Amino acid sequence: MRNFARNMRRYLIITAFGMLLLASCSETKYVADGDLLLDKVKVKSDVKERSINTTELKSYVRQRGNSRWFSLIKVPLYTYSLSGRDTTRWLNRTLRSIGEAPQLYDSLQTLQSAARLRDNLQNMGFLRATVDVGQKVKGKKLRTTYYLHPGQRYKIRHVRYEIQDTMIAQLLNTADSTTWGLHSGMSFSADNLDNERKRIVSELTQNGYYRFNKDFISYKADSIAGTQWIDLTLVLHRFRNNHVKDAPHERYTMGDITYRSGNLEDSTIHLRPKVLKNNTFLESGKFYSSRHLQETYNHFGRLGAVRYTNISFKEHPEESVLDCDIAITTNKPSTISFQPEGTNTSGDLGAAASLTYQNRNLFRGSELLTIELRGAYEAIRGLEGYAQQNFMEYSLETKLNFPRFIAPFLARSFRRRTNATSEVSLLYDLQNRPEFRRRVFSVAWRYKWNDQRHHDRYQIDLLDLNYISMPWISETFKNEYLLDTSSRNAILRYNYENLFIMKFGVGYTYNNGRIAIKAKAETAGNLLNAAAHTLRFHRNADGQYTFLDLAFAQYAKADIDLTRNIQLAYNNELALHFGLGIAYPYGNSTILPFEKRYFSGGANSVRGWSVRSLGPGKFVGTDGRIDFINQTGDMKLDMNMEYRAKLFWKFGAALFVDAGNIWTLRNYPEQPGGQFKFSEFWKQLAVSYGFGLRLNFDYFIVRFDMGMKAVNPAYETRKEHYPLLYPKLSRDFAFHFAVGLPF
């Protein structure tokens, strides 16, 4: 505790000194006499109702004051104030460009903000809402508070629909949406009224009314004296324009549908006629549909061979018929790319490079063929007792994507409603190391699809075969880790044997911008195990059934990830994440294959630990050369909380707290303390905290995270158990560089 107190005093002194330095640069340095700095803006309501969210309503305020890092400190303003008045000097210009000029109080914008808040409340149904503005001045600083007085919300008592076009009245009364959008008891709000207009417009434009828009719909409202009730009438007018005063709305039928190339230099459309037809939802002889028009754009837009799509209509002069012209602009069919990269594995430097060929229109149906050849080299040092040989890897991967379902027995309506991809892939990977040589051959067939009108995505790995061969293992490695009875490691030995994996998997994702869900499950070996029992397959020396003289893996695995983003204030967000994964070997396996095991620590897990260095449970590694195997498990739990804030320009920052670990479901002698137990697992949760810096380049985010251990489940002393109380930088600090957000 004495060391902790000493360190805390040191941190507080440094922090206080920094704060004093910033504060010494007066916030009002560039606020002229007679002006006021808008220090803080608040929005308060005297009605506690769920629909009145003062945080969201604050977005209607035109002036918010200077931005604050993590909603606390006005660092951008302080940075601006550090600059001198001579703008010809580079330093002053730089400080001003990365900083933020003082937000000066503007009385006109304050009045406009109050009016916008009042109008928004009235649009929500609070027709008698008022807004007062309170101000508090201290020196050259001013704080503004907008006090909302919504009053009582007005509601709809009776609704009447006045449809002046008899054909439209008949259509709406027999439409699929059997209930009208407005009903008694609903709030009399602008959103509810506008949503009903949109619903009717959507219904009509999907059923042939090409020229119909919401300007043909109006409302008449009568208030009931002394109450908060409104009698409402929706009026749908007949057609009118500059030439026609009063006529029925025309219902259009599709005429000819033609295709042409949008490429100026090439008049040929390099897509099969059947592909063009299958991706066109507008049909000759049927009513025009705005939804079918959008689906046509969506389906052509997802074809890799298509760059642009332009759809135009031409009316017949004497009848309500639309001819459709679809212009298709295609991409170049083939590309070749080269990508070099540098590698660093535990201090062993190396290089890798990949050569990729892509054909976006292999069979003139926008099929995507990808062939990637990759090579890697790494100089390995310090392996005593092994041949002086460096690491080399070569791999060849081929993928063929079809932009549609390649499967029988699927309804045509389902095929057309979904955006689907069918993929077949083959991979051969060759690895040569001083300790072993490894060969991997895999074949997979999978489907991916999503419904156009929802946030859900699905995936099925119908077939995934993996053949893993170990043609050579160093005698030194065998004797030291695989055969020696005193140091033999069952998990390590299992992962250096020939193996066959035949798996089936399903996946589901949902993302609406605020809530994200990822779930997947897979099983392996069940069909082979059933066949082995029925046909009496051969067993190896360990009692495992074999297929093609290879033991096959049998297991079940399931993962789920939940993420919730909460907007706290302007440019500030709280992200919450929960992840759980469980895998269980059974039947023909007692140990999971290494590729299917869980690990913890790293840039996307508990960030106080480096990658693959945490767990399982309270296990303490003893051999750094093989702990990458021992520090794996059958179960993983991650819980993360991250406060994200925008700083300036493209820079952002985050404060985070992570907790989690991995465990084994079986008791393995090589991983003492690693088995999951309900009575103890909560004591084995690792906790870390830290700070992150982000660079947001729109297309991707570069992330630098610095984590510190807070609670370490693998310890020998009290100081190691609670690094939060006894911090030691060399022992507890971890730095992570990554691309993309952690969750």
C-alpha positions in Angstrom: 0.0 0.0 0.0 3.0 2.3 0.7 4.2 1.9 -2.9 0.7 2.4 -4.2 0.3 5.6 -2.3 3.7 6.9 -3.4 2.9 6.1 -7.1 -0.5 7.7 -6.8 1.0 10.9 -5.3 3.4 11.0 -8.2 0.6 10.6 -10.8 -1.5 13.2 -9.1 1.3 15.7 -9.0 2.1 15.2 -12.7 -1.6 15.5 -13.6 -2.1 18.6 -11.5 1.0 20.2 -13.1 -0.4 19.5 -16.5 -3.8 20.9 -15.6 -2.3 24.1 -14.2 -0.2 24.5 -17.4 -3.4 24.3 -19.5 -5.4 26.5 -17.1 -2.6 29.1 -17.2 -3.6 29.7 -20.8 -6.7 31.6 -20.1 -9.9 30.3 -21.8 -10.9 33.9 -22.4 -7.5 35.0 -23.9 -9.1 35.6 -27.3 -12.4 36.8 -26.0 -12.6 40.6 -26.7 -14.1 43.0 -24.3 -17.9 43.1 -24.7 -18.0 39.5 -25.8 -18.8 36.4 -23.7 -17.4 32.9 -23.9 -20.2 30.3 -24.1 -18.9 28.1 -21.3 -21.7 25.4 -21.0 -25.1 24.6 -22.4 -27.8 22.5 -20.7 -31.3 21.4 -21.6 -33.7 20.7 -18.8 -37.4 19.6 -18.8 -40.0 20.0 -16.1 -41.8 16.9 -17.4 -40.3 13.5 -16.9 -41.4 11.5 -19.9 -39.6 8.9 -21.9 -40.3 10.6 -25.2 -38.5 13.8 -23.9 -34.9 12.9 -24.2 -32.9 16.1 -23.3 -29.7 14.6 -24.6 -31.2 14.2 -28.1 -33.0 17.5 -27.9 -29.7 19.2 -27.3 -28.9 18.6 -30.9 -31.4 21.3 -31.8 -29.3 23.9 -30.0 -27.3 25.9 -32.5 -24.4 26.7 -30.0 -23.0 24.0 -27.7 -19.9 25.7 -26.4 -16.4 24.4 -26.9 -15.9 20.6 -27.1 -14.6 18.8 -24.0 -12.4 15.7 -24.0 -14.4 12.9 -22.3 -17.0 15.6 -21.5 -14.7 17.1 -18.9 -11.7 19.2 -20.2 -11.7 21.8 -23.0 -8.3 20.7 -24.3 -8.9 22.0 -27.9 -9.7 25.5 -26.6 -6.7 25.4 -24.3 -4.5 24.4 -27.2 -5.8 27.3 -29.3 -5.1 29.6 -26.3 -1.5 28.5 -26.2 -0.9 30.2 -29.6 0.5 33.6 -29.9 -1.1 36.5 -31.7 1.5 36.6 -34.5 -0.2 34.3 -37.1 2.9 34.5 -39.4 4.7 32.1 -37.1 4.4 28.4 -37.9 3.9 27.3 -34.3 1.0 29.7 -33.7 -0.7 28.6 -37.0 -0.3 24.9 -36.0 -1.7 25.4 -32.5 -4.7 27.2 -33.9 -5.3 24.6 -36.6 -5.4 21.6 -34.2 -7.1 23.6 -31.5 -10.6 25.2 -31.4 -11.4 28.9 -31.3 -13.5 30.1 -28.4 -17.3 29.8 -28.9 -18.7 33.3 -28.4 -22.2 33.7 -27.1 -24.7 34.8 -29.9 -28.0 36.1 -28.6 -29.7 35.6 -32.0 -28.7 31.9 -32.2 -29.9 31.5 -28.6 -33.4 32.7 -29.6 -33.3 30.5 -32.7 -32.3 27.5 -30.6 -35.2 28.2 -28.2 -37.6 28.4 -31.1 -36.3 25.2 -32.6 -36.7 23.4 -29.3 -40.3 24.7 -28.9 -41.1 23.7 -32.5 -39.8 20.2 -32.0 -41.8 19.8 -28.8 -44.9 20.9 -30.6 -44.2 18.4 -33.4 -44.0 15.7 -30.7 -47.6 16.6 -29.7 -47.0 19.1 -27.0 -48.9 21.9 -28.7 -48.7 24.4 -25.9 -45.0 23.9 -25.1 -42.9 26.9 -24.2 -39.1 27.3 -23.7 -37.4 29.7 -21.4 -33.7 30.6 -21.5 -31.7 31.0 -18.3 -28.2 32.6 -18.3 -25.5 32.9 -15.7 -22.5 35.2 -16.3 -19.2 35.0 -14.5 -16.5 37.3 -15.7 -16.2 36.7 -19.5 -18.0 33.3 -19.3 -21.7 32.6 -19.8 -23.7 29.5 -19.1 -27.0 28.9 -20.8 -29.8 26.6 -19.7 -32.9 26.0 -21.9 -35.9 25.2 -19.6 -38.5 23.1 -21.4 -42.1 23.4 -20.4 -43.9 20.8 -22.6 -47.3 20.8 -20.9 -49.7 18.0 -21.7 -49.4 16.0 -24.9 -52.3 16.1 -27.3 -53.7 12.9 -28.6 -55.9 11.7 -31.5 -59.6 11.0 -30.5 -61.2 10.1 -33.8 -59.6 9.5 -37.2 -61.4 9.8 -40.5 -60.0 9.0 -44.0 -61.3 11.1 -46.9 -60.1 9.3 -50.1 -61.4 11.4 -53.0 -60.1 8.9 -55.6 -62.4 5.8 -55.7 -59.8 3.5 -57.2 -57.2 4.4 -54.6 -59.8 4.0 -51.8 -60.6 0.5 -53.0 -56.9 -0.4 -53.3 -56.1 0.9 -49.8 -59.0 -0.8 -48.2 -57.9 -4.2 -49.7 -54.2 -3.7 -49.2 -52.0 -6.1 -47.2 -51.7 -3.5 -44.4 -55.3 -4.2 -43.1 -55.0 -1.6 -40.3 -54.5 2.1 -40.9 -51.4 3.8 -39.5 -53.4 6.3 -37.4 -55.7 5.2 -34.6 -57.4 6.6 -31.5 -55.2 7.3 -28.5 -52.1 7.9 -30.7 -50.0 11.0 -30.0 -50.8 13.9 -32.3 -47.2 14.3 -33.5 -45.6 15.4 -36.8 -43.8 12.1 -37.0 -47.0 10.0 -36.7 -48.7 12.1 -39.3 -45.8 12.1 -41.7 -45.3 8.3 -41.2 -48.8 7.7 -42.3 -48.3 9.8 -45.4 -45.1 7.9 -46.2 -46.9 4.6 -45.7 -49.7 5.5 -48.1 -47.3 6.8 -50.7 -45.2 3.6 -50.4 -48.4 1.5 -50.8 -49.5 3.4 -53.9 -46.1 3.7 -55.6 -45.6 0.0 -55.1 -48.9 -0.6 -57.0 -48.6 1.3 -60.2 -49.1 5.0 -59.1 -45.8 6.2 -60.6 -46.6 9.9 -60.1 -48.1 9.8 -56.7 -46.3 11.7 -53.9 -47.1 12.9 -50.4 -48.2 16.4 -51.6 -51.5 14.8 -52.5 -52.2 14.1 -48.8 -53.2 16.7 -46.3 -54.7 16.8 -42.8 -57.6 18.7 -41.1 -57.5 18.8 -37.3 -60.2 20.0 -34.9 -59.3 20.4 -31.2 -61.8 19.6 -28.5 -62.2 22.7 -26.2 -60.9 22.2 -22.7 -59.2 18.8 -23.5 -56.1 17.4 -25.1 -58.0 15.5 -27.8 -57.9 16.1 -31.5 -60.3 14.9 -34.2 -58.3 14.2 -37.3 -59.2 13.9 -41.0 -56.7 12.6 -43.6 -57.6 13.9 -47.1 -56.2 12.2 -50.1 -56.7 14.5 -53.1 -57.3 13.7 -56.7 -54.6 14.4 -59.3 -53.8 18.0 -60.2 -50.9 19.9 -61.8 -50.4 22.9 -64.0 -52.3 21.2 -66.9 -54.9 19.0 -65.0 -57.1 20.5 -62.3 -59.0 17.5 -61.0 -58.7 13.9 -62.3 -58.2 10.3 -61.0 -54.5 9.3 -60.4 -53.1 7.2 -63.3 -52.0 3.7 -62.6 -49.0 2.8 -64.8 -48.2 -0.6 -66.3 -44.7 -1.6 -67.3 -44.1 -1.7 -71.1 -40.8 -2.8 -72.8 -37.7 -3.3 -70.7 -34.4 -2.8 -72.6 -30.8 -3.1 -71.6 -27.8 -1.2 -73.0 -24.2 -0.7 -72.2 -23.3 2.5 -70.3 -19.6 2.2 -71.3 -18.8 4.8 -73.9 -15.9 2.8 -75.4 -17.8 -0.6 -75.5 -21.4 -1.1 -76.5 -21.5 -4.7 -75.4 -22.9 -5.7 -72.0 -20.7 -8.5 -70.7 -23.4 -10.2 -68.8 -25.6 -13.1 -69.9 -29.2 -12.2 -70.7 -30.5 -14.5 -68.0 -28.4 -12.7 -65.4 -29.8 -9.4 -66.5 -33.4 -10.7 -66.3 -32.8 -12.4 -62.9 -31.6 -9.1 -61.4 -34.5 -7.1 -62.8 -37.6 -7.0 -60.6 -39.7 -4.8 -62.9 -41.7 -6.9 -65.2 -43.5 -6.1 -68.5 -47.2 -6.2 -68.3 -47.3 -5.7 -64.5 -47.9 -2.6 -62.5 -45.0 -0.3 -61.9 -43.5 -0.8 -58.4 -41.1 1.6 -56.6 -40.0 -1.3 -54.4 -39.1 -3.4 -57.4 -37.2 -0.5 -58.8 -35.1 -0.2 -55.7 -34.6 -4.0 -55.6 -33.3 -3.8 -59.2 -30.8 -1.1 -58.2 -29.7 -3.2 -55.2 -29.2 -6.4 -57.0 -27.3 -4.9 -59.9 -25.3 -2.8 -57.4 -24.0 -5.9 -55.6 -22.7 -7.5 -58.8 -18.9 -7.1 -58.8 -18.9 -6.8 -62.6 -21.2 -3.8 -62.5 -19.8 -0.3 -61.8 -23.0 1.8 -62.3 -26.6 1.3 -63.1 -28.9 3.9 -64.4 -32.7 3.2 -64.8 -34.9 5.7 -66.7 -38.6 5.6 -67.8 -40.5 6.9 -70.8 -44.3 7.4 -70.7 -46.5 6.4 -73.7 -48.3 9.5 -74.9 -51.8 7.9 -75.2 -51.8 5.3 -72.4 -50.5 4.7 -68.8 -47.6 2.6 -69.8 -43.9 3.0 -68.9 -41.0 1.8 -71.1 -37.9 1.1 -69.0 -34.3 1.7 -70.1 -31.5 0.1 -68.0 -28.0 1.3 -68.7 -25.3 -1.0 -67.3 -21.7 0.3 -66.9 -19.3 -2.6 -66.2 -15.9 -2.8 -64.5 -12.7 -4.1 -66.0 -13.0 -7.9 -65.6 -9.5 -8.7 -64.4 -7.0 -7.2 -61.9 -3.6 -8.3 -60.4 -2.3 -6.9 -57.1 0.9 -7.3 -55.1 1.1 -6.7 -51.4 4.3 -6.9 -49.4 4.4 -6.9 -45.6 6.9 -7.1 -42.7 6.6 -9.6 -39.8 8.0 -9.8 -36.3 7.3 -12.9 -34.2 8.8 -12.7 -30.7 11.8 -10.8 -32.1 12.2 -13.0 -35.2 12.1 -10.6 -38.2 10.7 -11.6 -41.5 8.9 -10.6 -44.7 5.9 -11.8 -46.6 4.3 -11.0 -49.9 1.1 -12.0 -51.7 0.2 -11.9 -55.4 -3.6 -11.8 -56.1 -5.4 -12.3 -59.4 -9.2 -11.5 -59.6 -11.7 -12.0 -62.4 -15.0 -10.3 -61.6 -17.0 -11.9 -64.5 -15.7 -15.4 -65.0 -18.8 -16.9 -66.6 -20.4 -13.6 -67.7 -22.6 -13.8 -64.6 -20.5 -11.6 -62.3 -18.8 -14.6 -60.7 -15.7 -13.6 -58.7 -12.6 -15.8 -59.1 -9.7 -15.0 -56.7 -6.4 -16.8 -56.8 -3.9 -15.7 -54.2 -0.3 -16.9 -53.9 1.5 -16.0 -50.7 5.0 -16.6 -49.5 6.6 -15.8 -46.1 10.1 -16.0 -44.7 11.3 -15.5 -41.1 14.8 -15.6 -39.7 14.7 -17.8 -36.5 17.3 -17.4 -33.8 18.1 -19.0 -30.5 16.7 -22.6 -31.1 19.4 -24.8 -29.6 19.5 -28.4 -30.7 17.7 -27.8 -34.0 18.9 -27.5 -37.5 19.9 -24.0 -38.6 16.8 -23.5 -40.7 14.5 -20.5 -41.0 10.8 -20.5 -41.2 9.3 -20.6 -44.7 5.6 -20.7 -45.8 3.9 -21.0 -49.1 0.2 -21.0 -49.7 -2.1 -21.1 -52.7 -5.8 -20.2 -52.1 -8.6 -20.1 -54.7 -12.1 -18.8 -54.2 -15.0 -18.7 -56.5 -18.0 -16.6 -55.5 -21.4 -16.8 -57.2 -23.7 -13.8 -56.6 -26.7 -16.0 -56.1 -27.8 -19.3 -54.4 -26.4 -22.4 -56.2 -28.7 -24.8 -54.5 -31.8 -26.8 -55.4 -35.3 -26.7 -53.9 -35.3 -23.0 -53.0 -38.4 -21.0 -53.8 -38.0 -18.4 -56.5 -39.5 -15.7 -54.3 -36.9 -16.4 -51.6 -34.0 -16.3 -54.1 -35.2 -12.9 -55.4 -35.9 -11.4 -52.0 -32.4 -12.1 -50.6 -28.9 -11.0 -51.5 -27.0 -14.2 -51.6 -23.5 -15.4 -52.3 -22.4 -19.0 -52.8 -18.7 -19.7 -52.3 -16.4 -22.6 -53.0 -12.8 -22.3 -51.8 -9.6 -24.5 -51.9 -6.4 -23.8 -49.9 -3.0 -25.5 -49.7 -0.6 -24.3 -47.1 3.0 -25.5 -46.7 5.0 -24.6 -43.6 8.7 -25.5 -42.9 10.2 -24.8 -39.5 13.3 -26.1 -37.7 11.0 -28.1 -35.4 8.5 -29.5 -37.9 7.0 -29.4 -41.4 3.2 -28.9 -41.7 0.8 -29.3 -44.6 -2.8 -28.1 -44.7 -5.3 -28.8 -47.4 -8.9 -27.5 -47.1 -12.0 -27.4 -49.2 -15.2 -25.5 -48.3 -18.6 -24.7 -49.7 -20.6 -22.0 -48.0 -23.6 -19.7 -48.4 -24.0 -16.1 -47.2 -27.2 -14.1 -47.6 -29.3 -11.2 -46.1 -32.8 -10.0 -46.5 -32.8 -6.6 -48.2 -35.4 -5.1 -45.8 -33.7 -6.1 -42.5 -30.4 -5.8 -40.6 -29.9 -9.6 -40.4 -27.2 -11.6 -42.2 -26.8 -15.4 -42.3 -24.1 -17.9 -43.2 -24.1 -21.6 -43.6 -20.8 -23.6 -44.0 -22.4 -26.5 -45.7 -19.1 -28.4 -46.0 -15.7 -27.6 -44.6 -13.0 -30.3 -45.0 -9.5 -29.8 -43.5 -6.6 -32.3 -44.0 -3.7 -31.6 -41.7 -0.5 -33.5 -42.2 2.8 -33.5 -40.3 5.3 -35.2 -42.6 8.3 -34.5 -40.5 9.0 -33.6 -36.9 12.5 -32.9 -35.5 13.9 -35.6 -33.3 14.8 -33.0 -30.7 11.2 -31.7 -30.6 9.8 -35.2 -30.4 12.1 -36.3 -27.5 11.7 -33.1 -25.5 7.9 -32.5 -25.8 6.1 -35.4 -27.4 7.8 -38.6 -26.2 9.5 -37.8 -22.9 7.3 -39.2 -20.1 8.3 -36.5 -17.7 7.5 -33.5 -19.9 5.0 -35.0 -22.4 2.2 -32.6 -23.2 -1.0 -34.3 -24.4 -2.4 -31.0 -25.9 0.8 -30.3 -27.7 1.2 -33.9 -28.9 -2.4 -34.0 -30.3 -1.8 -30.8 -32.3 1.3 -32.3 -33.9 -0.4 -35.4 -35.3 -2.1 -35.9 -38.7 -5.7 -34.9 -38.4 -8.9 -34.8 -40.5 -11.7 -32.2 -39.7 -15.1 -32.4 -41.4 -17.4 -29.6 -40.1 -20.7 -28.0 -40.6 -21.5 -24.5 -39.3 -24.1 -21.7 -39.2 -23.7 -18.0 -38.4 -26.0 -15.0 -37.8 -25.2 -11.3 -37.4 -27.5 -8.3 -36.7 -26.4 -4.7 -36.7 -28.6 -1.6 -36.6 -25.9 0.9 -35.7 -26.6 0.8 -32.0 -26.9 -2.9 -31.2 -24.7 -5.6 -32.8 -25.1 -9.4 -32.4 -22.8 -12.1 -33.8 -23.6 -15.7 -33.2 -22.2 -18.9 -34.8 -22.1 -22.6 -34.1 -20.4 -25.5 -35.7 -20.0 -29.2 -35.2 -17.4 -31.6 -36.6 -17.1 -35.4 -37.0 -20.7 -36.5 -36.3 -21.4 -38.0 -39.7 -18.0 -39.7 -39.8 -18.5 -41.0 -36.3 -21.9 -42.4 -37.2 -20.4 -44.0 -40.3 -17.4 -45.3 -38.2 -19.8 -47.2 -35.8 -21.9 -48.5 -38.6 -19.1 -49.6 -40.9 -16.6 -50.4 -38.2 -13.8 -48.1 -39.2 -10.3 -48.9 -38.2 -9.1 -47.6 -34.8 -5.5 -46.3 -34.2 -3.3 -46.9 -31.2 -5.1 -44.3 -29.1 -8.5 -45.9 -29.7 -9.7 -43.3 -32.2 -11.6 -44.1 -35.4 -9.7 -43.2 -38.5 -10.8 -42.1 -42.0 -8.3 -42.4 -44.8 -5.8 -43.5 -42.1 -6.3 -40.2 -40.3 -8.0 -39.7 -36.9 -10.9 -37.3 -37.4 -11.8 -34.5 -34.9 -15.3 -34.5 -33.2 -16.5 -31.5 -31.3 -19.2 -28.8 -30.9 -18.6 -25.1 -30.7 -20.7 -22.0 -30.2 -19.9 -18.3 -29.9 -22.0 -15.2 -29.2 -20.9 -11.5 -29.1 -23.2 -8.6 -28.0 -22.2 -5.0 -28.5 -24.3 -1.9 -27.4 -23.3 1.7 -28.3 -24.8 4.4 -26.2 -24.5 8.1 -27.3 -23.7 10.1 -24.1 -23.1 13.5 -25.5 -21.9 15.3 -28.6 -18.9 13.3 -30.0 -18.9 11.0 -26.9 -20.0 7.4 -26.9 -20.0 4.4 -24.4 -19.5 1.0 -26.0 -20.4 -2.1 -24.0 -19.4 -5.6 -25.1 -20.0 -9.2 -23.9 -18.6 -12.2 -25.6 -18.9 -15.9 -24.7 -17.6 -19.0 -26.5 -17.7 -22.7 -25.6 -16.3 -25.7 -27.4 -16.4 -29.3 -26.3 -14.5 -32.2 -27.7 -16.3 -35.6 -27.5 -16.7 -39.0 -29.1 -13.6 -39.4 -31.2 -11.7 -36.5 -29.6 -10.7 -35.6 -26.0 -8.8 -32.4 -27.1 -9.9 -29.6 -29.4 -7.7 -28.9 -32.5 -5.4 -26.0 -31.9 -7.2 -23.8 -34.6 -10.5 -24.3 -32.7 -9.2 -23.5 -29.2 -9.7 -20.1 -27.5 -7.0 -17.7 -26.4 -7.2 -14.5 -24.4 -5.3 -11.2 -24.2 -4.5 -9.0 -27.1 -6.0 -6.0 -28.9 -9.5 -7.4 -29.1 -9.7 -9.1 -25.7 -8.3 -8.2 -22.2 -5.8 -5.5 -23.2 -3.6 -5.6 -20.1 -2.1 -8.8 -21.5 -0.4 -9.4 -24.8 -1.9 -11.8 -27.3 -2.3 -15.4 -26.2 -0.7 -14.7 -22.7 -3.7 -14.9 -20.4 -5.2 -18.1 -18.9 -6.6 -20.6 -18.8 -8.0 -19.9 -15.3 -5.2 -19.3 -12.9 -2.6 -21.3 -14.9 0.9 -19.9 -14.7 3.1 -20.7 -17.7 6.5 -22.3 -17.1 7.9 -22.9 -20.6 7.8 -19.9 -22.9 8.5 -22.1 -25.9 5.2 -24.1 -25.6 3.0 -21.8 -23.6 1.3 -20.8 -26.8 -0.3 -24.2 -26.6 -0.8 -24.4 -22.9 -2.4 -20.9 -22.7 -5.5 -22.0 -24.8 -8.9 -23.3 -23.6 -12.3 -24.7 -24.4 -14.2 -21.7 -23.1 -13.8 -17.9 -23.3 -15.5 -15.0 -21.6 -14.9 -11.3 -22.5 -16.6 -8.2 -20.9 -15.5 -4.8 -22.1 -16.5 -1.2 -21.5 -15.0 1.6 -23.5 -15.7 5.4 -23.4 -14.9 6.9 -26.8 -14.4 10.6 -27.5 -13.4 12.6 -30.5 -10.4 14.8 -29.9 -9.6 16.9 -32.9 -9.1 16.5 -36.7 -9.0 12.7 -37.2 -7.8 11.9 -33.7 -10.0 10.1 -31.1 -9.4 8.6 -27.7 -10.8 5.9 -25.5 -10.8 4.9 -21.8 -11.4 1.2 -21.3 -11.9 -1.5 -18.7 -11.7 -5.1 -19.8 -12.4 -8.3 -17.9 -12.3 -12.0 -18.9 -10.4 -15.2 -19.2 -10.4 -18.6 -20.8 -10.8 -22.0 -19.2 -10.7 -25.7 -20.1 -13.8 -27.9 -19.7 -11.7 -31.0 -19.0 -9.0 -31.3 -16.4 -5.6 -31.4 -18.3 -2.5 -32.1 -16.2 -0.5 -29.7 -18.4 -2.8 -26.8 -17.4 -3.1 -26.9 -13.6 -5.8 -24.4 -12.4 -7.2 -24.0 -15.9 -10.5 -26.0 -15.5 -13.8 -24.1 -15.3 -15.7 -24.4 -12.1 -18.8 -22.5 -11.2 -17.7 -21.9 -7.7 -14.3 -20.4 -8.7 -14.5 -18.9 -12.2 -15.4 -15.4 -10.9 -12.3 -15.4 -8.8 -10.3 -16.1 -12.0 -11.5 -13.1 -14.0 -8.6 -11.0 -15.2 -9.2 -7.2 -15.2 -7.3 -4.5 -17.0 -7.7 -0.8 -17.7 -6.1 1.6 -20.1 -6.1 4.4 -22.6 -6.3 4.2 -26.4 -5.6 6.6 -29.2 -7.4 6.3 -32.6 -6.8 7.7 -36.1 -10.0 7.7 -38.1 -9.3 7.8 -41.8 -13.0 7.2 -42.7 -12.3 4.0 -44.6 -10.3 2.4 -41.7 -9.3 3.2 -38.1 -5.8 2.8 -36.8 -5.7 2.0 -33.1 -3.1 2.3 -30.4 -4.1 0.8 -27.1 -2.1 0.9 -23.9 -3.4 -1.5 -21.2 -2.4 -2.1 -17.6 -3.2 -5.2 -15.5 -5.6 -4.5 -12.6 -6.4 -8.0 -11.3 -4.2 -11.0 -12.3 -5.6 -14.4 -11.7 -2.2 -16.1 -12.3 -0.1 -15.0 -9.4 2.4 -16.1 -6.8 2.5 -13.0 -4.6 -0.2 -10.4 -3.5 1.5 -7.7 -5.6 1.2 -9.9 -8.7 -2.5 -10.6 -7.8 -3.5 -6.9 -7.5 -1.4 -4.9 -9.9 -3.9 -2.0 -9.6 -2.6 -1.5 -6.0 1.0 -2.4 -6.8 1.6 -1.2 -10.4 4.8 -2.1 -12.1 5.2 -0.9 -15.7 7.7 -3.6 -16.9 5.4 -6.3 -15.6 1.9 -5.0 -16.1 1.9 -2.9 -19.3 0.9 -4.0 -22.7 0.9 -2.1 -26.0 -1.4 -3.0 -28.9 -1.4 -1.8 -32.5 -4.4 -2.8 -34.5 -6.7 -1.7 -37.4 -10.4 -1.3 -36.7 -12.4 -1.0 -33.4 -12.0 -3.7 -30.8 -15.7 -4.6 -30.9 
